[in-house]
Amino acid sequence: MCLAVPGKIVSIEGTDPILRSGTVDFSGVTRQVNLAYVPDAKVGDYVLVHVGFAISTVDEAEAKQVFEYLRQMDELSELDPDAPS
């Protein structure tokens, strides 16, 4: 199943709208994410990320609720680099 996972933008690199990327924190695991689809997103915003692209912004409460649902469904293992394959 393909899911979009919420995360918090902790830094942004670049100014070109297509090449702009950022470091996104997924509850302690960080990944580099393309921010082309969320041009107004800024550091501190929460975004939904699907296959390396932030596809929309969400408020903090919604992000935390979705993350908790994913945790309960045990769908977060690929974000954990120490999890067994």
VMD Tcl script that draws the C-alpha trace (Angstrom):
set ca {
  {0.00 0.00 0.00}
  {1.27 3.48 -0.81}
  {0.91 6.05 1.95}
  {1.66 9.69 2.43}
  {3.41 10.19 5.77}
  {3.33 13.46 7.73}
  {6.55 15.15 8.76}
  {7.85 18.51 9.95}
  {10.12 20.62 7.76}
  {13.30 21.38 9.72}
  {15.32 23.07 6.96}
  {14.94 24.22 3.35}
  {17.58 24.33 0.64}
  {17.40 26.14 -2.69}
  {15.22 28.86 -4.13}
  {14.31 27.38 -7.53}
  {10.65 26.31 -7.16}
  {11.24 22.99 -8.96}
  {14.54 22.08 -7.28}
  {13.67 23.35 -3.77}
  {14.09 20.63 -1.17}
  {14.04 20.31 2.56}
  {14.92 18.09 5.44}
  {11.75 16.64 6.95}
  {11.57 15.06 10.41}
  {9.32 11.99 10.70}
  {9.25 11.58 14.49}
  {13.03 11.42 14.84}
  {13.95 10.06 11.39}
  {14.93 12.72 8.85}
  {14.76 12.49 5.07}
  {15.48 14.85 2.18}
  {12.20 15.72 0.41}
  {11.33 17.63 -2.77}
  {9.16 20.66 -1.94}
  {8.11 21.64 -5.51}
  {4.42 20.86 -4.88}
  {4.26 22.98 -1.71}
  {5.86 26.28 -2.76}
  {4.50 28.17 0.26}
  {5.75 25.65 2.84}
  {8.29 26.97 5.34}
  {10.43 25.65 8.17}
  {8.16 24.43 10.97}
  {5.28 23.47 8.65}
  {3.99 19.92 8.50}
  {3.72 18.25 5.10}
  {2.41 14.95 3.76}
  {5.21 13.13 1.92}
  {4.71 10.47 -0.74}
  {7.69 8.83 -2.54}
  {10.03 11.69 -1.67}
  {7.69 14.55 -2.59}
  {5.78 16.77 -0.17}
  {2.29 16.77 -1.71}
  {0.42 19.06 0.69}
  {0.68 20.90 3.97}
  {-1.31 19.87 7.04}
  {-1.76 21.35 10.47}
  {0.19 19.94 13.39}
  {-2.78 18.23 15.05}
  {-3.72 16.40 11.85}
  {-0.09 15.38 11.25}
  {0.23 13.93 14.77}
  {-3.10 12.10 14.45}
  {-2.13 10.51 11.11}
  {1.31 9.57 12.46}
  {-0.32 7.89 15.47}
  {-2.68 5.92 13.19}
  {0.28 4.75 11.12}
  {2.14 3.74 14.28}
  {-0.88 1.72 15.48}
  {-1.08 -0.04 12.09}
  {2.68 -0.76 12.26}
  {3.21 1.04 8.93}
  {6.26 3.08 9.98}
  {8.98 0.43 9.84}
  {10.52 1.68 6.58}
  {11.19 5.04 8.21}
  {13.24 3.37 10.95}
  {16.75 2.62 9.70}
  {17.28 0.16 12.58}
  {14.14 -1.89 11.90}
  {14.62 -5.41 10.59}
  {13.79 -5.83 6.90}
}
mol new
graphics top color blue
foreach p $ca { graphics top sphere $p radius 0.5 }
foreach p [lrange $ca 0 end-1] q [lrange $ca 1 end] { graphics top cylinder $p $q radius 0.2 }
display resetview
